[in-house]
């Protein structure tokens, strides 16, 4: 899964987020809608232990394609990892490794595609990083004060609404 995730993020044949006219905003909106609805619906997936190599490779490849096109790698990776019904710490570690691999691959892809703009993008990237950490901190504070189910519903609802706004604004 991780090898396919890295390879398809790096070498995706699809239009990627750095390409002009790639419709990345609309695709990202649809991914967020799908992830938000998935989280609100909370379907139970069958365990994938029998065909882990085949399914894992397909999930990694699809996640890599989505990551290259949108910069987001949660679909279908997160639901697949959830299907293993891992203990909390193992689940967090698995997602952490997955996100690290996808982030590094996406960084390499975007860094090699836009070397001319790399320095010009540093202020925007720094701002985005600060806002991301602020969001993580706020989310952690809210998560510790809210019922876990309420927090999940609110989070997935925000994803779905944000996706709808992105899709409606891109057409």
Secondary structure as UniProt FT lines:
FT   HELIX           2..11
FT   TURN            17..18
FT   TURN            20..21
FT   HELIX           24..41
FT   TURN            50..51
FT   HELIX           52..70
FT   TURN            75..76
FT   HELIX           77..82
FT   TURN            83..84
FT   HELIX           88..113
FT   HELIX           115..117
FT   TURN            118..121
FT   HELIX           122..145
FT   HELIX           148..170
//
